[in-house]
Amino acid sequence: MIWFWLAAVVLFGVVEAATAGLVSIWFVAGAVAALIGAAAGSTLLTQLVLFVAVSAAALAVTRPLVRKVTAGQIVPTNADRVLGQTAKVTEAIGGEDAAGAVYVDGKTWTARSVGGTPIPAGERVRVAKIEGVTLFVETISMIEEEKKCLSERS
């Protein structure tokens, strides 16, 4: 069984090294404990109990620490960067279901109108939201009208 547990340590270690996230490091610790148990001459049942108990304990102890350390490390994607930015319509956007194209942040995106109103090519728009790879945009004049209405209500 010593060779089995040694192979398990190596296998779980290789899997851990090949993945980006913590996937099998806990099983490495459990397999090391079982390996020590096998070297000490314990029974197969004891080795299995050591493997499961140490793996579970390692998971219970390290997982909250890993979450705490990695919290807030979200890397913005290109999609996150374009929200709220001004874009230029390069291909007219039709009605509700007709998509056009906009140019923003150095890239051309498929776009649809937020209100379903057609937007001609050359118009300046603001990116309101993203669904998949489609930007939902609204004209700058539409935004100014909304601001005007809100200020009149105040």
Number of C-alpha atoms within 10 A of each C-alpha: 15 16 11 13 23 16 14 19 22 15 15 19 18 14 15 18 14 10 10 8 9 14 14 19 21 24 23 25 23 26 27 21 23 30 25 17 22 20 14 10 13 13 12 13 9 14 23 17 16 21 23 19 15 21 21 15 13 17 17 12 11 14 13 10 11 11 10 10 10 9 9 8 7 7 7 8 8 10 15 11 11 19 17 13 13 20 26 17 25 19 19 19 24 17 16 13 11 14 20 23 20 29 18 19 13 7 10 15 18 17 26 28 24 17 13 17 16 18 21 14 15 13 16 19 25 22 23 17 17 16 9 7 10 17 25 22 28 23 23 16 13 13 13 11 11 12 12 11 11 10 9 8 7 5
